[in-house]
């Protein structure tokens, strides 16, 4: 679809302030396509990937088919695609980095688990990185906690990780250019957007809980994630993270390089492989 197709659908399906916000995001999306040019990367094969604070990442469960679509059309919300049903159907979900990372350290962090501790008048959450998981008994053994539960981090489910092989493609977006920053202002998880303005972008069944969770982040409803209204253009893509299956498939790596010839490809060791 092109810009006019999106505008037509928005005018037909959406009313009120949500329409104005969506139309503004569409304008910003196409402004970026027309005016943003990604600076060439300087990585060589074997280099460790460094991610700057503000980098945005997205994993696609459709893997190469999802990457093909995103490379062609951008990462665009469910309102205009046949993706999975979402709590936030007019947004796209990305992970946003709150500090600079080596990619290998970020993957180690999110490939661990999220623990909820409970005790009398006590509640705490904690991320246990992958390389600390073997110390789990020392971490949970505290006399003032009598309940604990643990699950994968959200990133481990939706990005290539050490924990699962279903997701083989993670997309690394440059989030530090002026066009991305303007689009990022449309993040509905940011409390700077009012409860009233955000309401049309939340599924009705989830809205009340969302308002509470948005104001009370923990390691389960995290400040590491963003839900950006409408989408992000493919011109922001700077790299592709692949899981172990794709890493060992030369034909797949070649296909990814054909789709995004100016981007680097990196693996779960956080190293450039192509």
C-alpha positions, -999 to 999 in steps of 0.1 A, spaced: 0 0 0 10 36 -5 4 67 16 -29 75 0 -41 39 6 -33 43 43 -50 77 45 -81 63 28 -84 34 53 -79 58 83 -106 82 70 -130 53 65 -123 34 98 -111 59 124 -128 89 140 -120 117 164 -85 124 179 -72 90 169 -77 99 133 -57 131 136 -29 113 155 -27 85 129 -27 108 100 2 128 116 22 95 121 16 86 85 30 120 74 60 115 96 65 80 83 66 91 47 87 122 55 113 98 68 111 76 37 116 107 15 143 124 35 162 100 57 194 83 45 211 57 67 248 63 73 270 34 60 281 11 88 318 3 93 315 -32 107 336 -60 95 330 -97 98 337 -108 134 332 -73 149 311 -70 181 279 -50 175 274 -19 196 239 -6 202 234 30 212 208 41 237 176 48 218 181 19 194 148 1 186 145 -36 180 117 -58 167 114 -96 164 92 -112 137 76 -146 143 71 -149 106 109 -149 102 121 -145 66 85 -139 53 81 -112 80 114 -96 71 105 -95 34 73 -77 42 90 -52 66 119 -46 42 94 -37 14 66 -19 33 81 -10 67 69 -22 101 32 -12 100 5 -18 125 -22 -45 125 -49 -22 113 -33 -25 78 -19 -60 80 -28 -96 87 -5 -99 118 -15 -114 152 -42 -97 172 -27 -71 195 -36 -53 227 -26 -22 207 -38 -28 172 -29 6 157 7 4 170 39 -16 164 58 -31 193 95 -25 196 121 -28 224 139 5 232 173 6 247 177 27 278 215 27 277 243 17 254 249 -20 251 272 -45 234 246 -66 216 261 -98 232 254 -83 266 219 -73 257 211 -108 244 226 -123 276 204 -100 296 171 -108 279 177 -145 274 174 -150 312 142 -148 332 119 -125 351 112 -133 387 84 -121 409 91 -123 447 64 -120 473 66 -118 511 45 -103 538 40 -67 527 68 -72 501 67 -74 464 97 -72 440 106 -81 405 140 -89 391 156 -98 358 181 -127 360 205 -127 330 212 -159 312 247 -162 327 234 -159 362 207 -185 359 229 -212 374 229 -191 406 191 -192 408 189 -209 443 212 -182 458 190 -155 442 157 -168 455 168 -179 490 157 -151 512 138 -156 545 115 -126 539 102 -140 506 78 -170 507 65 -170 471 84 -166 439 75 -173 403 96 -170 371 91 -168 334 109 -158 302 116 -122 296 94 -107 270 123 -102 247 133 -138 249 98 -148 235 97 -123 207 134 -118 197 160 -144 187 173 -157 220 191 -186 237 157 -199 250 138 -207 218 143 -212 181 109 -201 168 119 -166 162 150 -164 139 148 -127 128 153 -96 149 154 -62 132 176 -34 145 163 1 138 182 33 141 162 52 167 184 82 171 177 102 140 153 132 141 126 113 120 126 83 143 125 105 174 94 123 160 77 90 153 87 77 188 67 106 203 37 85 193 46 58 218 14 50 237 33 35 266 47 69 273 27 85 301 32 119 284 3 109 261 -29 115 281 -52 87 291 -79 102 269 -58 104 238 -44 69 243 -78 52 248 -87 46 211 -54 28 206 -61 2 234 -83 -29 231 -114 -21 252 -110 -52 274 -75 -42 284 -78 -4 288 -83 -1 326 -55 -25 334 -33 -8 309 -37 26 326 -26 11 359 3 -9 344 16 21 323 20 42 354 35 14 375 63 -3 354 80 -33 367 100 -61 351 68 -76 337 52 -45 323 85 -29 314 98 5 304 120 -14 278 91 -17 254 73 8 232 41 7 211 45 33 184 14 45 166 12 34 129 48 22 123 85 26 114 98 28 79 123 3 66 149 30 59 156 30 96 169 -6 95 206 -8 102 210 -45 110 194 -80 113 200 -103 142 196 -140 133 191 -171 154 212 -202 152 192 -219 124 195 -190 101 231 -184 110 240 -218 97 219 -215 65 240 -197 38 211 -195 14 190 -177 41 218 -153 49 222 -145 12 184 -139 9 186 -114 39 216 -96 23 196 -93 -10 167 -78 9 188 -53 29 222 -50 11 234 -21 32 227 -37 65 249 -59 87 238 -94 98 248 -105 133 243 -136 154 235 -145 190 271 -140 200 266 -104 191 291 -106 162 288 -95 126 286 -126 103 279 -108 70 
